[in-house]
């Protein structure tokens, strides 16, 4: 058996469907709430707020310019093709080369840099 519960927060009423479910281990009933939407008044009609589409959500902000430019320079010089011919993991090696050319820091910092850079897509 289930029922509808209205909870007020500020000027809005949040609407939930409440069901009682038997818990075999605890040997007692537990309440299970499912969010239904928002109402303007107690007992009034409710509407579930629209979720933003996945397309409009920002997934990541990546540093693109310097890595892309150096990638194109290495491609025109033939070094990128040489790495492809010599190594199976050429993408990972290329990302490490770009890191050293751009940052020049210790390799222990590579993962922090790569999280915000376009090389993570290699």
Residue pairs with C-beta under 8 A, 6 or more apart in sequence:
1 19
1 20
2 17
2 18
2 19
2 20
3 17
3 18
4 15
4 16
4 17
4 18
4 36
5 15
5 16
5 17
5 18
5 33
6 13
6 14
6 15
6 39
6 42
6 43
7 13
7 14
7 16
8 14
8 42
12 38
12 39
12 40
13 38
13 39
13 40
13 41
13 42
13 44
13 46
14 35
14 37
14 38
14 39
15 35
15 36
15 37
15 38
15 39
15 46
16 33
16 34
16 35
16 36
17 33
17 34
17 36
18 31
18 32
18 33
19 31
19 32
19 34
20 29
20 30
20 31
20 32
21 29
21 30
21 31
21 32
22 28
22 29
22 30
23 29
23 30
35 48
36 46
36 48
37 46
37 47
37 48
37 49
38 46
38 47
38 48
38 49
39 45
39 46
39 47
60 116
61 116
62 116
62 117
62 118
62 120
62 121
63 116
63 117
63 118
64 117
64 118
66 102
67 98
67 102
67 117
67 118
67 119
68 118
70 98
70 101
70 102
71 80
71 94
71 98
74 80
74 94
74 97
75 81
80 90
80 94
83 90
83 93
83 94
83 97
84 90
87 93
91 122
92 122
94 119
94 122
95 114
95 119
95 120
95 122
96 107
96 110
98 119
99 105
99 107
99 110
99 113
99 114
99 119
103 109
103 113
105 113
114 120
